Amino acid sequence: MSSGLSISGQWDSMIAALIALLVRWCISLNSYSGKGKPPMYGDYEAQRHWMELTTNLPISQWYFESPNNNLSYWGIDYPPLTAYHMWICGQVAKRINPKWVELNTSHGYESPDHHNSCGFNTLYHTDAAILQDVLSQSIAIAAILPILINIAAAGYLVN
């Protein structure tokens, strides 16, 4: 008895995964809620701000009101695992362009480069995990997974 999907099932899974990637890429070409709308700027700003907080504040201050953490302005309201993920993304962002996550001065910061970086992070961290699970039924398909992810990520980079 063999485990895993048949060859036909493997291709069906790969096609479904590629269609899902295509849909997410197409969605990424549109604007996001709150773009250019102060004072809160929408969900993109929430994610960017969480990177700002986790990158610049000690862990003990992530969830508490302070002069550098106004909880009414997109305070972190997700469990610590999400905050740690934002810390990782913030560390990468800080190395690419420190202005993206500058403490207290980057509120409402919007740039195509940062938007693309966030999109790539979403694709890499979320979709890569989903695709790896779906496509891991075949060693041949799993071997081309990094290529598929980079092709899909190119959509974020040209957006």
C-alpha positions, 0 to 999 in steps of 0.5 A: 500500500502506498502513501500519498497522492496518486500522480493525478492527485499530485497534479490536481493539488499543484494546480489548486495551489497555483490557482490559490497563489494566482488569486492572492497575487491578483488581490495584492494588485489592488489598494488596501483599506484605509490607504491615505486615510488618517488618522488610522490608515487601515489594516496595513498601518496596523501591521506596520505599526506592530512592526514598529512597536516590536522592533523598538520596544522591549517585550515588557512594553508591547501590550501596555500603555506608555509614552511610546505605545499608545494602545488606542493607535493600533495597539497590539491586540493579538497573542504573543506569537503574532507579536513575535512574527511582527518582530521578525518582519520588523527586523527585516524591515529595519535593515531594508529601510529604518524609516519603515519602523521608526518609533513614533515618527513613522505613523501613517508611513506608506510606500510602495516598497514597504507595501511590497515587502509586507506582501512578500512576507505574507506570501512567504510566511503564509502561502509557503506553509500552505503550499508546502503542506499541499505539495509535499505529497510529491518529492518532485513537486516539493523540489520546485516549490521555492521556484513557484514561491519566487515567481509568485512573489515577483507580483508583489515586487512589480506592484 
